[in-house]
Amino acid sequence: MRRALIVLAVLLSQMLFAGTPAQAETAGTRVALIGVPGLHWNDITQADTPNLWELARSSAIGSLSVRTVGSLTCPYDGWLTVSAGTRSASGYSCGAPPMPEQQGAGAVIPDYRYLIDVAGQRNAGTLGEALKAAGQCSIAIGPGAALALAGRDGAVPRYHVSPLQVRTADLEQCPMVAMDVDDLIRPYLSSGSLPRVPDQLGPKERRDALRLADAKAGALLSILPQNTTVLLAGLSDHGSVPHLRVAMMRAAGAQGRLLGAASTHREDISILPDLTATTLTLLGVPVPQTVVGVPLQAGEHGATFDRLQRADATAQTIRSVKGIYFTVVAVLQVLFYVIAFLLLRRRKGLPWVRLAAVALAALPVASYLVNLLPWSTLTGLIAGALGCMVAITAVAFAGPWRRSPLGPLAVVASVTALTLAGDLLTGTTLQLNSVMGYSAEVGARYYGLGNIPFALLATGTLLATTVIAHRWPGRLGVAAVVVLGAFAMVLGGSGMGSDFGGVIAFVPGIAVTALLVAGKRVSIVKLGAFCVAGAVIVMTFAVINYLQPPDKQTHLGRFVGQVLSGEAFEVIFRKLNAMLATLLSPNLMPIVIAAVAFLVYAILRPEQASAGVVPAAFRYSPALRAGLIGTLVSGVIGMLVNDSGAAVLSMALALAVPLLLSAGIAALPREQGSAPGVGEQLARVTK
């Protein structure tokens, strides 16, 4: 019996680690980690960087997101993150790592305890301690490499200033070598920290720095033993604008493949902590649980420089337009409510207000659908998004559903919900590099359901299901709200969406909508219970995910690990600060204030504010009232539990309130059959 249990345990362990072939196949090899802070894929050319060019041609290549704690990553924080295996920051000004003090064959980093005792970087030294515990010899070349390989005492056993001081015999004796190639980044640190301008070096000066960096990297590459796996990474930013950086892995069978990691769920994107996990895995050293990265993976063939250069160019295009886009959305929303208020008070232009309301509500989902088009320039992005908005609006008013007050609302809400649900089911290609989604160079999220998409998915789902409840009232309508809402919630909270705060907010929204559709009352006690239920559900998702192997975990599972290690409070505090900061956003709060003010005034003073269209919509469809209340519940709770804060509520309102007005304008003539010309105007505009 005992022997059978041992055999069973061995089989189970093989099954558990089947998803990490890199560890099984390459454990025990030699590793060389070369960090070139500031290195970009546009930098590598055959003429200027021949050594890096040849290394890239023989490696798996990908994009590296160097995001640490702040929005910009300096060399110090980049190397410290490799040391800790989790996003870290030194707390000093964003500059270079400290210069080690030579002690015999090794060196000591001065004031190293500052990182742990003052800066709160309790994981600093994780890589060095893991190597030491496994009895693995390591060599550090340059200050950044010393920081990465140092133990918790700040000491590295073997240290060299230059690769020219390293002998081949040393490399054969020590399976791990790390080198800091700082020639490219050093000119940017002339003032001690990264410059506040995007790029303070001219093309010639940067090219000269690249040639020095290439020569230093080539010096180490030329003396590495044959069985060495080479990892090369552009470990930091070089100015005030974050970019995707270079990631390479030269190993058997990796040539010509894309380089990604399960940490990002992307075959061509990895993060800095992945370098820690990859190094330890390749050396056959157990990866500490505090390391949030996973081993790099060589994916499909067809990796090209052009593809990786375009990835960063696309991210930069989105970055350049994102702030402007949200400003435009905020201005359009506020103008819409002002103009709608003036026209509705005079009972003029109702068809045009309805048309504008539907078009405005279609704008958010158009920002995702545009990624179905092959846009490559800012002009193409803007034209494509406007084209998608016009197409959705046309469909909303094209079919027989246009005759129903809820017809256009059903179309826009359904398209929004189905687009985001389909995106989750197909790998979230629409949210990546979208103005209302996320981009890899920012590093906030790489996959799953973002906070703004959550707001739109929840709102679209609740409004679409209330249309079903309006058409089929009673148990069938309640079932539609519960079943379709639960399906969308599971998509958002499971491994596909990996949205923590969204589940907490979505569950109360679904429950409140379903109760109101069923004609039940909602109390504060019930609302609190729904919030607790949402928290229990999302923690269940998180625990299930935490029980998966490390390379299968999302940030939900890693959060459980942070709770167990005592780091969760720091994460929660950081997200709370981010949420509070959004309450002062000039792009988000005007949408919230204008929409809420219009909605409240339209309900309390219907004839003065909106010609009674909002009460008309509620009288026509009590289910719509339930859906709006459920949306507000999800939006408010989502604002409080997500670091995006006001962005969640503002986008929920940006979709829901214009659609509510469109329904009310169409419902008003049904109540006021004698209203002269209103029905005819609506018919002409919406044909």
C-alpha positions in Angstrom: 0.0 0.0 0.0 2.8 2.4 0.9 4.6 1.7 -2.4 1.4 2.3 -4.3 0.9 5.7 -2.6 4.5 6.7 -3.5 3.9 5.7 -7.1 0.6 7.7 -7.1 2.4 10.7 -5.6 5.1 10.6 -8.3 2.4 10.4 -11.1 0.5 13.3 -9.6 3.6 15.5 -9.4 4.4 14.7 -13.0 0.8 15.8 -13.9 1.1 19.0 -11.9 4.3 20.0 -13.5 3.4 18.9 -17.0 2.6 22.6 -17.8 6.2 23.7 -17.1 8.4 21.8 -19.6 11.1 24.3 -19.4 11.9 23.3 -15.8 11.8 19.6 -16.7 13.9 19.8 -19.8 16.5 22.5 -19.0 17.0 22.2 -15.2 20.7 22.2 -14.4 22.0 24.3 -17.3 24.1 27.4 -17.1 22.4 30.8 -17.2 23.7 34.2 -18.3 21.5 37.2 -17.5 22.5 40.3 -19.5 20.6 43.4 -18.5 20.8 46.4 -20.9 18.6 49.1 -19.3 16.8 51.2 -21.8 17.2 48.9 -24.8 14.4 49.1 -27.4 13.7 46.9 -30.4 14.3 49.9 -32.7 17.9 50.0 -31.3 19.0 46.7 -32.7 20.5 46.8 -36.1 23.1 44.7 -37.9 25.3 47.7 -38.5 25.3 49.3 -35.0 24.7 46.3 -32.7 26.1 43.3 -34.5 26.5 41.2 -31.3 22.9 41.9 -30.2 21.7 41.3 -33.7 23.2 37.9 -33.9 22.0 37.0 -30.4 18.4 38.0 -31.4 18.6 35.9 -34.6 19.5 32.8 -32.6 17.0 33.4 -29.8 13.3 33.5 -29.0 12.4 37.1 -28.9 9.6 39.1 -27.4 8.5 42.3 -25.7 9.3 43.0 -22.0 7.0 45.1 -19.8 9.4 46.7 -17.3 6.7 48.3 -15.1 7.6 48.1 -11.4 5.8 50.1 -8.7 5.7 53.5 -10.4 4.7 54.4 -13.9 8.4 54.7 -14.9 11.1 52.2 -14.2 14.7 53.3 -13.5 17.7 50.9 -13.6 17.7 50.6 -9.8 14.1 49.5 -9.6 14.5 47.2 -12.6 17.4 45.3 -11.1 15.8 45.3 -7.7 12.7 43.7 -9.2 14.8 40.9 -10.6 16.3 40.4 -7.1 13.0 40.3 -5.4 10.9 38.4 -8.0 8.1 40.9 -7.5 7.6 44.6 -8.5 9.9 46.6 -6.3 11.1 50.2 -5.8 14.1 51.5 -4.0 12.5 54.7 -2.8 15.4 56.8 -4.0 15.3 59.1 -6.9 14.9 57.1 -10.2 18.5 56.5 -11.0 21.2 53.9 -11.2 21.8 51.1 -8.7 24.4 51.8 -6.0 28.1 51.1 -6.7 29.2 48.0 -4.7 32.2 48.1 -2.4 34.8 45.5 -3.4 35.6 43.0 -0.6 38.1 40.3 -1.7 36.7 38.4 -4.6 33.2 39.6 -3.9 31.5 42.9 -3.0 28.9 44.5 -0.7 26.2 46.9 -1.6 26.3 49.9 0.8 23.3 50.6 2.9 21.5 47.5 1.6 19.4 47.1 4.7 17.8 50.4 3.8 15.8 48.5 1.2 14.3 46.1 3.7 14.1 48.3 6.8 13.1 51.6 5.4 11.9 51.2 1.8 9.8 48.2 2.8 11.2 45.9 0.1 11.0 42.8 2.2 11.6 40.5 -0.8 14.9 42.1 -1.8 17.5 39.5 -2.1 15.2 36.6 -2.9 17.2 35.5 -6.0 20.5 35.6 -4.2 19.2 33.8 -1.2 17.6 31.1 -3.3 20.9 30.5 -5.2 22.8 30.5 -1.9 20.5 28.0 -0.3 20.9 25.7 -3.3 24.7 26.0 -3.2 24.8 27.6 -6.6 27.8 29.7 -7.4 27.1 33.0 -9.1 29.2 35.9 -10.7 28.0 39.5 -10.8 29.4 41.9 -13.3 28.5 45.6 -12.8 26.4 47.3 -10.1 23.0 46.2 -11.3 24.0 42.6 -11.5 25.4 42.8 -8.0 22.0 44.1 -6.8 20.2 41.3 -8.5 22.4 38.5 -7.1 23.0 39.9 -3.6 21.6 38.1 -0.6 19.7 39.8 2.2 23.0 40.9 3.6 23.8 42.8 0.4 26.8 40.7 -0.4 27.8 38.9 -3.6 30.5 36.2 -3.4 32.1 37.1 -6.8 32.0 40.5 -8.3 33.7 42.1 -11.4 33.5 45.5 -12.8 34.0 44.5 -16.4 33.5 41.2 -18.4 37.2 41.5 -19.4 38.1 40.5 -15.8 36.1 37.3 -16.1 37.9 34.1 -17.0 36.4 31.2 -18.9 37.3 28.9 -16.0 35.2 31.1 -13.6 32.2 30.7 -15.9 32.6 26.9 -16.1 32.7 26.8 -12.3 29.7 29.0 -11.6 26.5 28.2 -13.4 25.0 31.7 -13.0 26.4 34.9 -14.3 24.6 38.3 -14.5 26.0 41.4 -16.1 24.8 45.0 -16.0 25.4 46.7 -19.4 24.8 50.3 -18.4 26.5 52.1 -21.3 23.2 52.9 -23.0 21.4 54.2 -19.9 24.3 56.0 -18.3 24.0 59.2 -20.6 20.4 59.5 -19.5 21.4 59.6 -15.9 23.7 62.6 -16.1 21.6 64.4 -13.5 21.3 61.3 -11.3 17.8 60.3 -12.4 15.9 59.6 -15.5 15.1 62.7 -17.5 11.7 64.3 -17.7 11.7 64.5 -21.4 10.9 61.5 -23.7 14.4 61.2 -25.2 17.2 63.6 -24.3 19.8 62.0 -26.5 20.0 62.7 -30.2 20.1 59.8 -32.7 23.9 60.0 -33.0 24.6 60.1 -29.3 22.2 57.1 -28.7 23.9 55.2 -31.5 27.3 55.7 -30.0 26.0 54.5 -26.6 24.5 51.5 -28.2 27.8 50.5 -29.8 29.5 50.6 -26.4 26.7 48.5 -24.9 26.9 46.0 -27.8 30.7 45.7 -27.4 30.4 44.9 -23.7 27.6 42.4 -24.2 29.7 40.8 -27.0 32.7 40.4 -24.7 30.7 38.2 -22.3 28.9 36.3 -25.1 32.3 35.4 -26.7 33.5 33.5 -23.5 30.3 31.8 -22.4 30.4 28.0 -22.3 28.5 26.3 -25.0 25.6 25.0 -22.8 24.7 28.4 -21.4 21.2 29.7 -21.8 21.3 33.5 -22.4 18.7 35.8 -21.2 18.9 39.4 -22.4 16.5 42.1 -21.2 16.1 45.9 -21.6 15.5 46.3 -17.8 14.3 49.9 -17.6 12.9 53.0 -19.2 15.2 55.7 -20.5 13.0 58.8 -20.2 9.6 60.1 -19.2 7.6 57.8 -21.5 7.3 54.0 -20.8 8.0 51.6 -23.7 8.0 47.9 -24.3 11.6 46.7 -24.1 13.8 43.9 -25.5 13.5 40.3 -24.2 15.6 37.4 -25.7 16.3 33.9 -24.7 18.9 31.8 -26.5 18.3 28.2 -25.7 18.0 24.9 -27.6 15.0 25.0 -29.9 14.1 28.6 -29.2 15.5 30.2 -32.4 12.9 32.2 -34.4 10.1 31.8 -31.8 8.1 34.4 -29.9 9.0 34.8 -26.2 6.2 35.3 -23.7 5.1 34.0 -20.4 2.0 32.6 -18.6 2.2 35.6 -16.3 0.8 37.8 -19.1 -1.1 35.2 -21.0 0.6 36.6 -24.1 2.9 34.6 -26.3 5.0 37.7 -27.0 5.0 39.7 -23.7 6.8 39.0 -20.4 7.4 40.9 -17.2 10.5 41.6 -15.1 9.7 39.0 -12.4 9.6 36.3 -15.1 13.4 36.7 -15.3 13.8 35.7 -11.7 11.6 32.6 -12.1 13.2 31.7 -15.4 16.7 31.9 -13.9 15.9 29.7 -10.9 14.0 27.2 -13.0 16.8 26.8 -15.5 19.3 26.2 -12.7 17.0 23.6 -11.1 16.5 25.8 -8.0 13.1 25.8 -6.3 11.3 29.1 -7.0 10.2 30.8 -3.8 6.4 31.4 -3.4 6.9 35.1 -3.2 8.1 35.3 -6.8 5.2 36.4 -8.9 6.9 35.7 -12.2 6.8 32.4 -14.1 9.4 30.9 -16.5 9.6 32.4 -20.0 8.1 30.3 -22.8 9.2 30.0 -26.4 6.0 30.0 -28.4 5.2 29.9 -32.1 7.6 30.4 -35.0 7.6 33.6 -37.0 9.0 36.1 -34.5 10.3 39.2 -36.3 11.8 42.5 -35.3 9.1 44.3 -37.3 6.3 42.6 -35.2 7.8 43.6 -31.9 8.6 47.2 -33.1 4.9 47.5 -34.3 3.7 46.2 -30.9 5.4 49.2 -29.1 4.4 51.6 -31.8 0.8 50.5 -31.4 1.0 51.0 -27.6 2.5 54.4 -28.1 -0.3 55.4 -30.5 -2.9 54.4 -27.9 -0.9 56.3 -25.2 -0.8 59.4 -27.3 -4.6 59.5 -27.8 -5.9 58.0 -24.6 -5.9 61.3 -22.5 -7.4 63.2 -25.4 -10.0 60.5 -26.0 -11.3 60.6 -22.4 -11.3 64.4 -22.5 -13.4 64.3 -25.7 -15.8 61.7 -24.2 -16.2 63.9 -21.1 -16.8 67.0 -23.1 -19.3 65.2 -25.4 -21.1 63.8 -22.4 -21.4 67.2 -20.6 -22.5 69.0 -23.8 -25.0 66.3 -24.5 -26.7 66.8 -21.1 -26.7 70.6 -21.4 -28.1 70.5 -25.0 -30.6 67.8 -24.1 -31.7 69.8 -21.1 -32.4 72.9 -23.2 -34.1 71.1 -26.0 -36.3 68.8 -23.8 -37.5 71.8 -21.8 -38.7 73.3 -25.0 -39.9 70.0 -26.3 -38.0 70.6 -29.5 -35.6 68.4 -31.4 -36.5 65.2 -29.6 -35.6 62.8 -32.5 -32.2 64.4 -32.8 -31.6 64.1 -29.0 -32.5 60.4 -29.2 -30.2 59.9 -32.2 -27.3 61.6 -30.4 -28.0 59.6 -27.2 -27.7 56.3 -29.0 -24.6 57.3 -30.9 -23.0 58.5 -27.7 -23.8 55.3 -26.0 -22.2 53.3 -28.9 -18.9 55.2 -28.7 -17.4 53.1 -25.8 -17.9 49.7 -27.5 -16.6 51.2 -30.8 -13.2 51.7 -29.1 -12.9 47.9 -28.8 -14.4 46.9 -32.1 -11.9 49.1 -34.0 -9.3 46.5 -33.1 -11.0 44.2 -35.5 -9.7 46.5 -38.3 -6.1 46.6 -39.4 -5.4 50.2 -38.3 -1.8 51.2 -38.0 -1.9 55.0 -37.6 -3.6 57.5 -35.4 -5.8 58.6 -38.3 -6.8 55.0 -38.9 -7.7 54.4 -35.3 -9.9 57.5 -35.1 -11.6 56.8 -38.4 -12.2 53.2 -37.5 -13.7 54.0 -34.1 -16.0 56.6 -35.6 -17.0 54.2 -38.4 -17.8 51.5 -35.8 -19.9 54.0 -33.8 -21.9 55.0 -36.9 -22.4 51.4 -37.9 -23.8 50.4 -34.5 -26.1 53.5 -34.5 -27.3 52.6 -38.0 -28.1 49.1 -36.9 -29.9 50.3 -33.8 -32.3 52.4 -36.0 -32.4 50.1 -39.1 -34.6 47.1 -38.2 -38.2 46.7 -37.0 -36.9 47.0 -33.5 -36.6 50.8 -34.0 -40.3 51.1 -33.5 -40.0 49.9 -29.9 -38.8 52.5 -27.3 -36.4 49.8 -26.1 -35.2 48.7 -29.5 -32.1 50.9 -30.0 -31.2 50.4 -26.3 -31.4 46.7 -26.7 -29.1 46.8 -29.8 -26.4 49.0 -28.2 -26.5 47.2 -24.8 -26.4 43.8 -26.4 -23.5 44.7 -28.8 -21.5 46.1 -25.9 -22.1 43.0 -23.7 -21.5 40.5 -26.5 -18.4 42.2 -27.7 -16.7 42.1 -24.3 -17.9 38.6 -23.5 -16.7 37.4 -26.9 -13.4 39.1 -26.2 -13.0 37.3 -22.9 -13.7 34.0 -24.7 -11.1 34.6 -27.4 -8.1 35.8 -25.4 -8.9 39.6 -24.9 -7.4 40.7 -28.1 -9.8 43.7 -28.3 -9.0 45.1 -24.9 -5.3 45.0 -25.4 -4.1 48.3 -26.9 -7.5 50.0 -26.9 -8.2 53.5 -25.5 -10.7 52.1 -23.0 -8.8 48.9 -22.3 -5.1 48.5 -21.4 -1.7 48.4 -23.0 1.3 46.3 -22.0 3.8 49.1 -21.7 1.7 50.6 -18.9 1.8 47.3 -17.1 -1.4 47.5 -15.1 -2.9 44.5 -16.8 -2.1 42.2 -19.7 -5.1 40.0 -20.1 -8.6 39.5 -18.7 -11.3 42.1 -17.9 -10.1 45.6 -17.2 -12.0 47.9 -14.9 -13.6 50.1 -17.6 -14.6 47.1 -19.7 -16.1 45.6 -16.5 -18.3 48.6 -16.1 -19.5 48.3 -19.7 -20.0 44.6 -19.6 -22.0 44.8 -16.4 -24.1 47.7 -17.7 -24.7 46.2 -21.1 -25.7 42.9 -19.6 -28.1 44.3 -17.0 -29.8 46.6 -19.6 -30.0 43.9 -22.2 -31.5 41.4 -19.8 -34.1 43.9 -18.6 -35.3 44.2 -22.1 -35.9 40.5 -22.1 -37.6 40.9 -18.7 -39.8 43.6 -20.3 -40.8 41.3 -23.2 -41.3 38.3 -21.0 -42.2 39.5 -17.5 -42.4 37.2 -14.5 -40.3 34.2 -13.8 -38.8 34.0 -17.3 -37.6 37.6 -17.1 -36.1 37.1 -13.7 -34.4 33.9 -14.9 -32.9 35.8 -17.8 -31.4 38.5 -15.5 -30.0 35.9 -13.1 -28.7 33.4 -15.7 -27.2 35.8 -18.2 -25.9 38.0 -15.5 -24.3 35.1 -13.7 -22.7 33.9 -17.0 -21.2 37.3 -17.6 -20.1 37.5 -14.0 -18.3 34.1 -14.2 -16.6 35.2 -17.4 -15.3 38.3 -15.6 -14.2 36.6 -12.4 -12.9 33.3 -13.6 -9.5 32.7 -15.2 -10.6 34.3 -18.5 -11.5 37.7 -16.9 -9.5 37.5 -13.6 -11.4 40.6 -12.3 -11.4 40.8 -8.6 -13.4 43.9 -7.8 -15.7 43.4 -10.7 -17.3 40.3 -9.2 -17.8 42.0 -5.8 -19.7 44.8 -7.7 -21.5 42.7 -10.3 -23.2 40.3 -7.9 -25.2 43.0 -6.0 -26.1 44.6 -9.4 -27.5 41.3 -10.7 -29.3 40.5 -7.4 -30.9 44.0 -7.1 -32.1 44.0 -10.7 -33.6 40.5 -10.3 -35.4 41.4 -7.1 -36.9 44.6 -8.5 -38.0 42.8 -11.7 -39.7 40.2 -9.5 -41.5 43.0 -7.6 -39.5 42.5 -4.4 -38.1 45.2 -2.1 -34.4 45.7 -1.6 -33.2 46.7 1.9 -29.8 47.8 3.1 -29.4 44.5 4.8 -30.0 42.6 1.6 -27.7 44.9 -0.3 -24.9 44.2 2.3 -25.5 40.5 2.0 -25.2 40.7 -1.8 -21.9 42.5 -1.4 -20.6 39.8 1.0 -21.8 37.1 -1.4 -19.8 38.8 -4.2 -16.7 38.8 -2.0 -17.2 35.1 -1.1 -17.6 34.2 -4.8 -14.5 36.1 -5.9 -12.4 34.7 -3.1 -13.6 31.2 -4.1 -12.3 31.9 -7.7 -9.0 33.2 -6.2 -8.5 30.2 -3.9 -9.2 27.7 -6.8 -6.7 29.7 -8.9 -4.1 29.7 -6.1 -4.2 25.9 -6.0 -3.1 25.7 -9.6 0.6 25.4 -10.5 2.4 28.8 -10.4 2.4 29.2 -14.2 -1.3 28.7 -14.3 -2.1 31.3 -11.7 -3.5 34.8 -12.4 -3.3 37.8 -10.2 -6.4 36.4 -8.3 -4.4 33.4 -7.1 -1.3 35.5 -6.5 -3.4 37.7 -4.2 -4.2 34.7 -2.0 -0.5 34.2 -1.8 0.0 37.8 -0.8 -2.6 37.4 1.9 -0.8 34.4 3.3 2.6 36.2 3.1 1.3 39.4 4.7 1.8 41.5 1.6 -1.9 42.0 0.8 -2.3 45.1 3.0 0.3 46.9 0.9 -1.5 46.0 -2.3 -4.9 47.1 -0.9 -3.4 50.4 0.4 -1.8 51.1 -3.0 -5.1 50.4 -4.8 -7.1 52.5 -2.3 -4.8 55.5 -3.0 -5.2 55.0 -6.7 -9.0 54.9 -6.4 -9.1 58.1 -4.3 -6.9 59.9 -6.9 -9.5 59.2 -9.6 -12.1 61.2 -7.7 -10.2 64.4 -8.7 -9.9 63.3 -12.4 -11.0 66.2 -14.7 -11.9 63.6 -17.4 -14.0 61.2 -15.2 -15.8 63.2 -12.6 -17.5 65.7 -15.0 -19.2 62.6 -16.6 -20.4 61.4 -13.2 -21.5 64.8 -12.0 -23.4 65.7 -15.2 -25.1 62.4 -15.6 -26.2 62.1 -12.0 -27.3 65.7 -11.8 -29.4 65.3 -15.0 -30.8 62.0 -13.9 -31.8 63.2 -10.4 -33.3 66.5 -11.7 -35.2 64.6 -14.5 -36.8 62.4 -11.8 -37.5 65.1 -9.2 -38.6 67.8 -11.7 -39.5 65.8 -14.8 -41.5 68.5 -16.7 -38.9 71.2 -16.1 -35.8 69.1 -16.8 -36.7 66.5 -19.4 -40.3 66.9 -20.6 -41.1 63.9 -18.5 -39.1 61.4 -20.7 -37.4 59.6 -17.8 -40.7 58.9 -15.9 -42.2 58.0 -19.3 -39.4 55.4 -19.8 -40.0 53.9 -16.3 -43.8 53.8 -16.8 -43.3 52.1 -20.1 -40.9 49.6 -18.7 -40.6 49.0 -15.0 -38.0 46.4 -15.9 -35.8 49.2 -17.3 -36.0 51.1 -14.0 -34.8 47.9 -12.3 -31.9 47.6 -14.7 -30.9 51.2 -14.2 -30.9 50.8 -10.4 -28.9 47.6 -10.7 -26.4 49.4 -12.9 -26.0 52.2 -10.4 -25.5 49.7 -7.6 -22.7 47.9 -9.6 -21.2 51.2 -10.7 -21.0 52.7 -7.2 -19.7 49.6 -5.6 -17.3 49.0 -8.5 -15.9 52.6 -8.0 -15.2 51.8 -4.3 -13.5 48.4 -4.7 -11.4 49.0 -7.9 -8.3 51.1 -8.2 -9.8 52.7 -11.3 -12.4 54.3 -9.1 -14.5 57.0 -10.8 -13.7 55.4 -14.2 -16.0 52.5 -13.4 -19.0 54.7 -12.4 -18.4 57.2 -15.2 -18.4 54.6 -17.9 -21.5 52.8 -16.5 -23.3 56.2 -16.6 -22.0 57.0 -20.0 -23.7 53.9 -21.4 -26.8 53.7 -19.3 -28.2 57.3 -19.0 -28.1 58.2 -22.7 -29.9 54.9 -23.5 -32.4 55.6 -20.8 -33.2 59.0 -22.4 -33.5 57.4 -25.9 -36.1 55.0 -24.5 -38.0 57.8 -22.7 -38.1 60.0 -25.8 -39.6 57.2 -27.8 -42.0 56.2 -25.0 -43.3 59.8 -24.5 -45.5 60.0 -27.7 -47.2 56.8 -26.7 -48.3 58.5 -23.5 -49.1 61.8 -25.2 -50.7 60.7 -28.4 -52.0 64.2 -29.0 -48.5 65.7 -28.9 -48.3 67.5 -32.3 -45.7 66.2 -34.6 -43.5 64.3 -32.1 -44.4 60.8 -33.4 -43.9 61.9 -37.0 -40.5 63.5 -36.3 -39.3 60.4 -34.6 -40.4 58.2 -37.5 -38.6 60.4 -40.0 -35.3 60.6 -38.1 -35.2 56.9 -37.2 -36.2 55.4 -40.5 
